[in-house]
Amino acid sequence: MINTHGLFLAIDQSTSATKGLLFSADGSLLDQEILSHRQIYPRAGWVEHDAEEIFSNTLKVTSDLMKRHSEQMSNLLALSITNQRETCVIFDLETGKPLYNAIVWQCRRGADLCNQLVDAGNETLVHELTGLKIDTYFPASKLRWLVDANPDLHARLKDGSALFGTIDTYLIYRLTGGNVYATDHTNASRTLFFDIGKLEWSQELCNVFGLEFGTLPEVRESAAWYGDTDLAGCLSRRIPICGVMGDSQAALFAQRCFAPGSAKATFGTGSSILLNIGHEKRLSESGTVTALAWVLDGQPTYAFEGIINFTGATISWLRDQLQLIESPAETETLAQSVSDSDGVYFIPAFVGLSAPYWRADARAAILGMTPSTTRAHVVRAALESIGYIVTDVLKAMGEDAGVNLSMVHADGGAVRNAFLMQFVADMNQLKVRAAQTPELSALGAVFSGGLGLKHYASLEDLQNLPAGYEEYQSSISPARASELFAGWQSAVQQVLYQPKQG
């Protein structure tokens, strides 16, 4: 019997904004509040966030949300947290205040160190222990850059007066007044110094990156208790923080992809595609990585993951930099206003190409333009580029796992774009089940928290909760899909085989 009483508050800390969300116990989104934070670019290729601004926004969105529902706050069961996994911050042990801007996953300042470590032959060890690749997408190389550039931070991390954390760790520390210094497995596993087989921090990996810590966060299961909070006085009583999970794994959890062979694609600023591979760690050789999907009751579940660093951000670029559109919603109408992209291919390698290519030196390009190329063709090609690179990853992932995918679950803001969802279905010749609830990362954290509180008795209980979605079936022939994909691959090769940038 599912307990449908009570409310869950969630924080979704993404690359671009902080969301406060209120869910009913059956998983229905009741209300949300959102605040964007600044994107700081100290120099080309560097990306930072002001972590103090993020914490302030966290309090603001949750406070505003609770004021609108003050009469229901007595029914609040817990606070759950989901976050962008690879952004990291160093903060003060005593005050919790950040000691340097948060370094964002998009930041490329660790690229030189990554190249040095690969050239020195460290990639096999890192891949075997972490399931990941040596890449500046993950925090370790950027953290090494930070401590090299700031000897005081190095000394303080070593003596424990400064603490390292992904954004979930930082928020938990601030929200509990410094009483809990912890993270969950899904976030810890993205640092490049966590062993996903042993489920513990690895001194061997810290040595590879030249990192020294006096202490690291305690790693707990996503459904565990992470202390209590009154949201810095916003609540009249303290509630448990329960349900902490990195955004992509949380979306997989919310999609109820509990069985091996089930997959989801999250369409956000970047994209993450996850395929559940069960309880045994397996390594990919084709450009996807191995992720800890979650740990529940002591048992890990693993997934193959394809990381794409620029998907929704491509559409933002069309709006903000080229001013071809005023809002992302325009892209669907523009794309459908032409019969095809007129031979135009858009390669969104603005910060390199991630899975399955892993070429940090690649640069974005628009190829195949002629005098007949219009704004609509470029916009359509940009949308198609998202579908193409998702197809790249799904094909590699299916081969690694030895499965022929017949369906992929989709979530994120772009699921509202029917053109893109249909294009993904066409290119992969499968069914796309697009979630009607766009905030699935927050919902996954809530589901995890509900399990921890015993509000839900089992994964089977979660399977029985309602799930709204829209389905897209392939509408083109396999031959046509192969022809289009071959054109994409040819365009990508033109970008990859340009002389490497210095």
ZINORQUI-V674216 format. One record per pair of residues at least 6 apart in sequence whose C-alpha atoms are under 6 Angstrom apart, sorted by sequence separation. I is the first residue (numbers start at 1). J is the second residue. D is the distance in whole Angstrom. If there is no record, write none. Layout:
[[I & J & D] [I & J & D]]
This chain:
[[12 & 18 & 6] [23 & 29 & 5] [41 & 47 & 5] [91 & 97 & 5] [127 & 133 & 6] [147 & 153 & 6] [156 & 162 & 5] [194 & 200 & 6] [195 & 201 & 6] [266 & 272 & 5] [294 & 300 & 6] [318 & 324 & 6] [319 & 325 & 5] [353 & 359 & 5] [425 & 431 & 6] [450 & 456 & 6] [12 & 19 & 5] [23 & 30 & 5] [40 & 47 & 6] [91 & 98 & 4] [147 & 154 & 5] [173 & 180 & 5] [194 & 201 & 4] [195 & 202 & 6] [230 & 237 & 6] [265 & 272 & 6] [283 & 290 & 6] [294 & 301 & 6] [319 & 326 & 6] [352 & 359 & 6] [353 & 360 & 6] [425 & 432 & 6] [11 & 19 & 6] [22 & 30 & 6] [40 & 48 & 5] [90 & 98 & 6] [91 & 99 & 5] [173 & 181 & 6] [194 & 202 & 5] [230 & 238 & 4] [265 & 273 & 4] [293 & 301 & 5] [352 & 360 & 4] [11 & 20 & 5] [22 & 31 & 5] [40 & 49 & 6] [90 & 99 & 6] [193 & 202 & 6] [229 & 238 & 5] [264 & 273 & 6] [293 & 302 & 5] [352 & 361 & 6] [10 & 20 & 6] [21 & 31 & 6] [39 & 49 & 6] [228 & 238 & 6] [229 & 239 & 6] [264 & 274 & 6] [292 & 302 & 5] [293 & 303 & 6] [352 & 362 & 5] [10 & 21 & 5] [21 & 32 & 4] [228 & 239 & 5] [263 & 274 & 6] [291 & 302 & 6] [352 & 363 & 6] [9 & 21 & 6] [20 & 32 & 5] [193 & 205 & 5] [228 & 240 & 4] [263 & 275 & 4] [291 & 303 & 5] [9 & 22 & 5] [20 & 33 & 5] [89 & 102 & 4] [169 & 182 & 6] [193 & 206 & 6] [227 & 240 & 6] [228 & 241 & 6] [262 & 275 & 6] [290 & 303 & 6] [349 & 362 & 6] [350 & 363 & 6] [8 & 22 & 6] [19 & 33 & 6] [88 & 102 & 5] [169 & 183 & 5] [227 & 241 & 6] [262 & 276 & 6] [290 & 304 & 5] [349 & 363 & 5] [350 & 364 & 5] [8 & 23 & 5] [19 & 34 & 4] [88 & 103 & 6] [226 & 241 & 5] [261 & 276 & 5] [289 & 304 & 6] [290 & 305 & 6] [349 & 364 & 4] [7 & 23 & 6] [18 & 34 & 6] [87 & 103 & 6] [225 & 241 & 6] [226 & 242 & 6] [260 & 276 & 5] [289 & 305 & 5] [348 & 364 & 5] [7 & 24 & 5] [18 & 35 & 5] [87 & 104 & 4] [225 & 242 & 5] [260 & 277 & 5] [288 & 305 & 5] [347 & 364 & 5] [7 & 25 & 6] [17 & 35 & 5] [87 & 105 & 5] [224 & 242 & 6] [260 & 278 & 5] [288 & 306 & 5] [347 & 365 & 5] [6 & 25 & 6] [17 & 36 & 4] [86 & 105 & 5] [415 & 434 & 6] [5 & 25 & 6] [16 & 36 & 6] [17 & 37 & 6] [114 & 134 & 6] [223 & 243 & 5] [346 & 366 & 5] [4 & 25 & 5] [114 & 135 & 6] [222 & 243 & 5] [279 & 300 & 6] [345 & 366 & 6] [4 & 26 & 6] [222 & 244 & 5] [279 & 301 & 5] [345 & 367 & 5] [222 & 245 & 6] [278 & 301 & 5] [279 & 302 & 6] [344 & 367 & 6] [407 & 430 & 5] [409 & 432 & 6] [410 & 433 & 6] [411 & 434 & 6] [278 & 302 & 6] [344 & 368 & 5] [406 & 430 & 5] [407 & 431 & 5] [408 & 432 & 5] [409 & 433 & 5] [410 & 434 & 5] [411 & 435 & 5] [111 & 136 & 5] [277 & 302 & 6] [343 & 368 & 6] [344 & 369 & 6] [407 & 432 & 6] [409 & 434 & 6] [110 & 136 & 5] [277 & 303 & 5] [412 & 438 & 5] [276 & 303 & 4] [33 & 61 & 5] [108 & 136 & 6] [275 & 303 & 5] [274 & 303 & 6] [275 & 304 & 5] [274 & 304 & 6] [110 & 141 & 5] [274 & 305 & 5] [105 & 137 & 5] [110 & 142 & 5] [273 & 305 & 5] [436 & 468 & 5] [273 & 306 & 5] [436 & 469 & 5] [183 & 217 & 6] [272 & 306 & 6] [435 & 469 & 4] [182 & 217 & 4] [184 & 219 & 5] [272 & 307 & 5] [346 & 381 & 5] [434 & 469 & 5] [181 & 217 & 5] [182 & 218 & 4] [183 & 219 & 5] [184 & 220 & 5] [341 & 377 & 5] [345 & 381 & 5] [346 & 382 & 5] [434 & 470 & 5] [182 & 219 & 6] [184 & 221 & 5] [271 & 308 & 5] [356 & 393 & 6] [387 & 424 & 5] [433 & 470 & 6] [184 & 222 & 5] [270 & 308 & 6] [433 & 471 & 5] [270 & 309 & 5] [341 & 380 & 6] [346 & 385 & 6] [432 & 471 & 6] [270 & 310 & 5] [341 & 381 & 6] [432 & 472 & 5] [20 & 61 & 5] [270 & 311 & 5] [335 & 376 & 6] [431 & 472 & 6] [20 & 62 & 5] [269 & 311 & 6] [334 & 376 & 5] [431 & 473 & 5] [269 & 312 & 4] [249 & 293 & 5] [268 & 312 & 5] [269 & 313 & 5] [335 & 380 & 4] [429 & 474 & 5] [308 & 354 & 5] [308 & 355 & 6] [307 & 355 & 5] [425 & 473 & 6] [426 & 474 & 4] [306 & 355 & 6] [425 & 474 & 5] [426 & 475 & 6] [422 & 472 & 6] [426 & 476 & 6] [50 & 101 & 5] [51 & 102 & 6] [140 & 191 & 6] [49 & 101 & 6] [86 & 138 & 6] [139 & 191 & 5] [140 & 192 & 6] [48 & 101 & 6] [49 & 102 & 5] [138 & 191 & 6] [176 & 229 & 5] [48 & 102 & 5] [158 & 212 & 5] [160 & 214 & 4] [175 & 229 & 6] [427 & 481 & 5] [48 & 103 & 5] [158 & 213 & 5] [159 & 214 & 5] [160 & 215 & 6] [48 & 104 & 5] [157 & 213 & 5] [158 & 214 & 5] [175 & 231 & 6] [47 & 104 & 6] [187 & 246 & 6] [47 & 107 & 5] [186 & 246 & 6] [46 & 107 & 5] [45 & 107 & 6] [46 & 108 & 6] [45 & 108 & 5] [130 & 195 & 5] [129 & 195 & 5] [130 & 196 & 6] [288 & 355 & 6] [7 & 75 & 6] [8 & 76 & 6] [93 & 161 & 5] [287 & 355 & 5] [288 & 356 & 6] [6 & 75 & 5] [7 & 76 & 5] [8 & 77 & 6] [10 & 79 & 5] [14 & 83 & 6] [93 & 162 & 5] [287 & 356 & 4] [6 & 76 & 6] [7 & 77 & 6] [8 & 78 & 5] [9 & 79 & 5] [10 & 80 & 5] [11 & 81 & 5] [12 & 82 & 5] [13 & 83 & 5] [14 & 84 & 5] [92 & 162 & 5] [10 & 81 & 6] [12 & 83 & 6] [91 & 162 & 6] [91 & 163 & 5] [90 & 163 & 6] [90 & 164 & 5] [221 & 295 & 6] [311 & 386 & 6] [89 & 165 & 6] [88 & 165 & 6] [88 & 166 & 4] [96 & 174 & 6] [87 & 166 & 6] [88 & 167 & 6] [306 & 393 & 6] [332 & 419 & 6] [85 & 187 & 5] [186 & 292 & 6] [286 & 396 & 6] [362 & 496 & 6] [361 & 501 & 6] [264 & 408 & 5] [266 & 410 & 6] [268 & 412 & 6] [263 & 408 & 5] [264 & 409 & 4] [265 & 410 & 5] [266 & 411 & 5] [267 & 412 & 5] [264 & 410 & 6] [266 & 412 & 5] [267 & 414 & 6] [132 & 289 & 5] [131 & 289 & 6] [131 & 290 & 4] [78 & 239 & 5] [80 & 241 & 6] [85 & 246 & 5] [78 & 240 & 5] [79 & 241 & 5] [80 & 242 & 5] [82 & 244 & 6] [78 & 241 & 6] [80 & 243 & 5] [81 & 244 & 5] [82 & 245 & 5] [83 & 246 & 5] [84 & 247 & 6] [80 & 244 & 6] [82 & 246 & 5] [83 & 247 & 5] [82 & 247 & 5] [63 & 234 & 6] [254 & 440 & 6] [251 & 440 & 5] [254 & 443 & 6] [251 & 441 & 4] [254 & 444 & 4] [250 & 441 & 5] [253 & 444 & 5] [251 & 444 & 6] [247 & 441 & 5] [250 & 444 & 4] [250 & 445 & 6] [245 & 445 & 6] [244 & 445 & 6] [243 & 445 & 5] [243 & 446 & 6] [243 & 448 & 5] [243 & 449 & 4] [242 & 449 & 5] [223 & 448 & 5] [223 & 449 & 5] [224 & 452 & 6] [223 & 452 & 4] [82 & 442 & 6] [82 & 445 & 6] [80 & 445 & 6] [80 & 446 & 6] [12 & 442 & 6]]
